[in-house]
Amino acid sequence: MISLYIVCLWGSLFLSNVPSVHPTAIPTAEPKFPRAETGLETDADKPFTCIKCIRMERDCRGPSVKCPLGTNFCVSQIVQKYDRRFYWSSYFVHKFCGFDVSSCTSQAIINQNDGFITRTSCCDFPDCNLPLVKNGLMCYDCSSHGCKQTIPCPEGTVCMTVLKKVGSTVKVLDKICGKKEQCDQSFSQLVRGKKETNFTTCCDTNYCSPEENIFRNGIMCPFCTKEGSMECTTTDYECMGTANNCFTYTVSGPKKKIIRGCGSKELCGDPRNSFITFEVDGGKTKCTEKAVETSR
């Protein structure tokens, strides 16, 4: 099928532009998409129709088209890439007519380290692939037009807001469908000589907006950032939110660098559960855990 070839070609091009780490494929959904609801089965006297569209966006709402003879289900495919370095998501969506519903499965493949989520969903009544995901939350999402549009999220995820705080200024970087394990995390480092804190907040109801602020926690850590060296002069800064680890990240060899700051425990644990990961450049992270003391 030409349409499936386009999806595979785009996916291979997308994957060729990401760091060379080893993703883990994890099936996370029901083996079959929900069957047609009562009263929505195909009328034998009417043609079977599906939404048909393809777009480099979060969703597409193309026209309803008459499917080839023998079609009995509709398909939605989406690939989402979340870049943790720049807090930006890119999407590819494809919707089309299927052929044999008995051979179709609904499965989410999560490439944990690279930030890829690939989903294919199938349903068996006319135009049923208009909504991209069933049984999930409706969350706000950001694009070049702002953060007022909404997106259907996969079941098991939450509405997540990624923010940046410099001084007293808080800025929304992105709104996405996020993993529960990556909620309420905080990461601080020096950027151009100023302490910058990136953090996540979450909520789990339709069209919800989580709190967009973060507070000091009383923990002090040494901060510094320097390229071309593995040593730097530190200055102590107070950490924020759930950041209870002072970290030191170093890269040896010709591209030496050192970054010191503070972050949540996930930064020093399983990288799949951390919303912040360093570039894949052979560096090492060392952490010292401290007790959080709430201070506002």
C-alpha positions as CSV (number, residue, x, y, z in Angstrom):
1,M,0.0,0.0,0.0
2,I,1.4,3.4,-1.0
3,S,-0.1,5.1,2.1
4,L,1.7,2.7,4.5
5,Y,5.0,3.2,2.5
6,I,4.7,7.0,3.1
7,V,4.3,6.4,6.8
8,C,7.3,4.1,7.0
9,L,9.5,6.4,4.8
10,W,8.7,9.4,7.1
11,G,9.3,7.3,10.2
12,S,12.7,6.2,8.9
13,L,13.7,9.8,8.1
14,F,12.6,11.0,11.5
15,L,14.5,8.3,13.3
16,S,17.7,9.1,11.4
17,N,17.8,12.6,13.0
18,V,17.8,11.5,16.7
19,P,20.7,10.6,19.0
20,S,22.0,7.0,18.6
21,V,20.7,5.5,21.8
22,H,18.8,2.2,22.2
23,P,15.0,2.7,22.5
24,T,12.8,0.2,24.2
25,A,9.5,-0.8,22.5
26,I,6.8,-1.3,25.0
27,P,3.2,-2.3,24.0
28,T,0.9,-0.3,26.3
29,A,-2.6,-0.6,25.0
30,E,-5.4,-3.1,24.6
31,P,-4.7,-5.7,21.9
32,K,-7.9,-4.7,20.1
33,F,-9.5,-1.3,19.6
34,P,-13.1,-1.1,21.0
35,R,-15.7,-2.6,18.6
36,A,-18.5,-0.6,17.0
37,E,-21.2,0.7,19.4
38,T,-24.7,-0.6,19.1
39,G,-26.5,1.1,16.3
40,L,-23.3,2.3,14.5
41,E,-22.6,-0.9,12.6
42,T,-22.2,-0.5,8.8
43,D,-25.4,-0.4,6.8
44,A,-25.0,-3.0,4.0
45,D,-26.8,-0.7,1.6
46,K,-24.4,2.2,2.2
47,P,-20.7,2.5,1.3
48,F,-18.2,2.3,4.2
49,T,-16.4,5.6,4.8
50,C,-13.4,6.8,6.7
51,I,-11.6,10.1,7.4
52,K,-8.7,10.4,5.1
53,C,-5.8,12.8,5.7
54,I,-2.1,13.1,6.3
55,R,-0.3,16.0,8.0
56,M,2.8,16.9,9.9
57,E,0.7,18.1,12.9
58,R,-1.0,16.8,16.0
59,D,-4.2,15.8,14.2
60,C,-5.8,16.1,10.9
61,R,-9.5,16.3,10.0
62,G,-9.7,15.5,6.4
63,P,-12.8,14.6,4.3
64,S,-14.9,11.5,4.7
65,V,-14.1,9.3,1.7
66,K,-15.7,6.2,0.3
67,C,-13.5,3.2,1.0
68,P,-12.6,0.4,-1.4
69,L,-15.0,-2.6,-1.5
70,G,-14.2,-5.0,1.3
71,T,-13.1,-2.3,3.8
72,N,-14.5,-2.7,7.3
73,F,-12.4,-0.5,9.5
74,C,-10.7,2.9,9.7
75,V,-7.1,3.6,10.9
76,S,-5.4,6.4,12.7
77,Q,-1.6,6.5,13.0
78,I,0.4,9.1,14.9
79,V,4.1,9.6,15.7
80,Q,5.0,12.1,18.5
81,K,8.6,13.1,19.2
82,Y,9.2,15.1,22.3
83,D,12.6,16.8,22.4
84,R,13.5,17.2,26.1
85,R,16.4,19.6,25.3
86,F,14.2,22.2,23.7
87,Y,10.8,21.2,25.3
88,W,9.2,20.9,21.8
89,S,7.0,18.3,20.3
90,S,6.6,17.4,16.7
91,Y,3.9,15.2,15.2
92,F,3.0,13.2,12.1
93,V,-0.6,12.0,11.6
94,H,-2.1,9.7,9.0
95,K,-5.7,8.5,8.7
96,F,-7.0,6.1,6.1
97,C,-9.3,3.2,5.2
98,G,-8.3,-0.3,6.4
99,F,-9.3,-3.7,5.1
100,D,-9.6,-6.5,7.6
101,V,-10.5,-5.5,11.2
102,S,-9.7,-9.0,12.5
103,S,-6.0,-8.3,11.7
104,C,-5.8,-4.8,13.2
105,T,-4.5,-4.1,16.7
106,S,-4.2,-0.9,18.7
107,Q,-0.8,-0.6,20.2
108,A,1.4,2.2,21.5
109,I,5.1,1.8,20.9
110,I,7.1,4.0,23.3
111,N,10.8,4.6,22.5
112,Q,11.5,5.6,26.1
113,N,15.0,7.1,25.7
114,D,14.4,9.0,22.4
115,G,11.0,10.4,23.4
116,F,9.1,8.8,20.6
117,I,5.5,7.6,21.0
118,T,4.0,5.8,18.0
119,R,0.3,4.8,18.1
120,T,-1.9,2.9,15.7
121,S,-5.7,2.6,16.4
122,C,-8.5,0.9,14.5
123,C,-12.3,1.0,14.7
124,D,-15.0,-0.6,12.6
125,F,-17.8,1.9,12.0
126,P,-18.0,4.7,9.4
127,D,-15.8,7.8,10.0
128,C,-14.8,6.4,13.4
129,N,-11.2,7.6,13.0
130,L,-12.2,11.3,13.4
131,P,-11.1,11.3,17.1
132,L,-7.5,10.3,17.3
133,V,-7.5,8.5,20.6
134,K,-10.4,7.0,22.7
135,N,-10.7,6.8,26.4
136,G,-8.1,9.4,27.1
137,L,-8.0,13.0,28.4
138,M,-8.5,16.1,26.4
139,C,-5.6,18.4,27.2
140,Y,-4.3,21.8,26.1
141,D,-1.4,21.8,23.6
142,C,1.1,24.4,22.4
143,S,2.0,25.4,18.9
144,S,3.2,28.5,17.1
145,H,-0.4,29.8,17.6
146,G,-0.3,29.6,21.3
147,C,-1.5,27.1,23.9
148,K,-5.3,27.4,23.6
149,Q,-5.9,24.4,21.2
150,T,-6.7,20.9,22.6
151,I,-5.5,17.5,21.8
152,P,-6.8,14.0,22.7
153,C,-4.2,12.1,24.8
154,P,-3.6,8.4,25.1
155,E,-5.2,6.5,27.9
156,G,-2.9,6.5,31.0
157,T,-1.3,9.9,30.4
158,V,-2.0,13.2,32.0
159,C,-2.1,16.9,31.0
160,M,1.4,18.2,31.6
161,T,2.8,21.8,31.4
162,V,6.5,22.3,31.1
163,L,7.7,25.7,32.4
164,K,10.8,27.8,32.9
165,K,11.5,30.2,35.8
166,V,14.3,32.8,35.7
167,G,14.2,35.2,38.7
168,S,10.6,35.9,39.3
169,T,9.5,35.4,35.7
170,V,7.7,32.1,34.8
171,K,7.2,31.1,31.2
172,V,5.2,28.2,29.7
173,L,7.5,26.2,27.4
174,D,5.0,23.6,26.3
175,K,1.8,21.7,27.1
176,I,1.7,18.1,26.2
177,C,0.3,14.6,27.0
178,G,2.8,13.5,29.7
179,K,3.8,10.4,31.6
180,K,2.7,10.4,35.3
181,E,6.2,9.5,36.3
182,Q,7.5,12.8,34.9
183,C,5.1,15.1,36.8
184,D,6.2,17.5,39.5
185,Q,9.9,17.4,38.6
186,S,12.4,20.3,38.8
187,F,15.8,20.9,37.3
188,S,18.0,24.0,37.8
189,Q,21.3,25.1,36.2
190,L,23.2,28.2,35.2
191,V,22.4,29.6,31.8
192,R,24.4,32.6,30.7
193,G,25.2,33.3,34.3
194,K,21.6,33.2,35.6
195,K,19.9,30.4,37.5
196,E,17.2,28.8,35.3
197,T,14.7,26.3,36.6
198,N,12.7,24.0,34.3
199,F,9.8,22.1,35.9
200,T,6.7,20.2,35.2
201,T,3.2,20.3,36.6
202,C,0.3,18.0,35.8
203,C,-3.5,17.5,36.2
204,D,-5.8,14.6,35.3
205,T,-9.2,16.0,34.2
206,N,-10.4,17.1,30.8
207,Y,-9.3,20.6,29.8
208,C,-7.5,21.1,33.2
209,S,-4.7,23.7,33.8
210,P,-2.2,22.7,36.5
211,E,-0.6,25.3,38.7
212,E,2.1,27.3,36.9
213,N,4.5,28.2,39.7
214,I,7.2,26.6,41.8
215,F,8.7,27.5,45.2
216,R,12.0,27.3,47.0
217,N,12.7,24.3,49.2
218,G,15.6,25.3,51.4
219,I,18.2,23.0,49.8
220,M,21.4,24.7,48.7
221,C,23.6,23.3,45.9
222,P,26.8,24.4,44.2
223,F,26.2,25.7,40.6
224,C,28.5,26.3,37.7
225,T,28.6,25.7,34.0
226,K,31.8,25.7,31.9
227,E,32.7,24.4,28.4
228,G,36.3,23.1,27.6
229,S,37.0,22.1,31.2
230,M,36.0,19.6,33.9
231,E,36.4,22.1,36.7
232,C,34.6,25.4,37.5
233,T,34.2,27.9,40.3
234,T,30.9,27.3,42.0
235,T,28.3,29.6,43.6
236,D,25.6,28.2,46.0
237,Y,21.9,28.6,44.9
238,E,18.7,27.5,46.5
239,C,16.9,24.6,44.8
240,M,13.1,24.6,44.0
241,G,10.2,22.2,44.0
242,T,11.1,18.5,44.4
243,A,14.8,19.0,43.5
244,N,16.5,17.2,46.3
245,N,19.8,16.2,44.5
246,C,22.9,18.2,43.9
247,F,24.3,16.9,40.6
248,T,27.6,17.2,38.8
249,Y,27.6,16.3,35.0
250,T,31.0,16.0,33.3
251,V,32.2,15.2,29.8
252,S,35.8,14.2,29.3
253,G,37.9,14.1,26.1
254,P,38.1,16.8,23.5
255,K,34.6,18.2,24.2
256,K,35.1,18.7,27.9
257,K,32.3,20.4,29.9
258,I,31.0,20.5,33.4
259,I,27.5,21.4,34.7
260,R,26.6,21.6,38.4
261,G,23.1,22.3,39.8
262,C,20.2,20.5,41.4
263,G,17.4,18.3,40.2
264,S,14.7,15.8,41.2
265,K,15.6,12.3,42.1
266,E,14.6,11.0,38.7
267,L,17.5,12.9,37.1
268,C,19.9,10.5,38.8
269,G,17.7,7.4,38.4
270,D,16.0,5.8,35.5
271,P,16.3,8.2,32.6
272,R,12.9,7.0,31.2
273,N,11.2,8.7,34.2
274,S,13.1,12.0,34.0
275,F,11.7,14.8,31.9
276,I,15.3,16.2,31.6
277,T,18.1,14.2,30.0
278,F,21.5,15.4,29.0
279,E,22.8,15.2,25.5
280,V,24.2,11.8,24.5
281,D,27.8,12.8,24.5
282,G,29.4,10.2,26.8
283,G,29.0,12.3,30.0
284,K,28.5,11.1,33.5
285,T,26.2,12.3,36.2
286,K,26.9,12.1,39.9
287,C,24.3,13.0,42.6
288,T,24.2,13.8,46.3
289,E,20.7,13.5,47.8
290,K,19.6,16.0,50.4
291,A,16.5,16.3,52.6
292,V,13.8,18.7,51.3
293,E,12.8,21.5,53.7
294,T,9.7,23.3,52.5
295,S,10.2,27.1,52.4
296,R,7.9,29.7,50.7
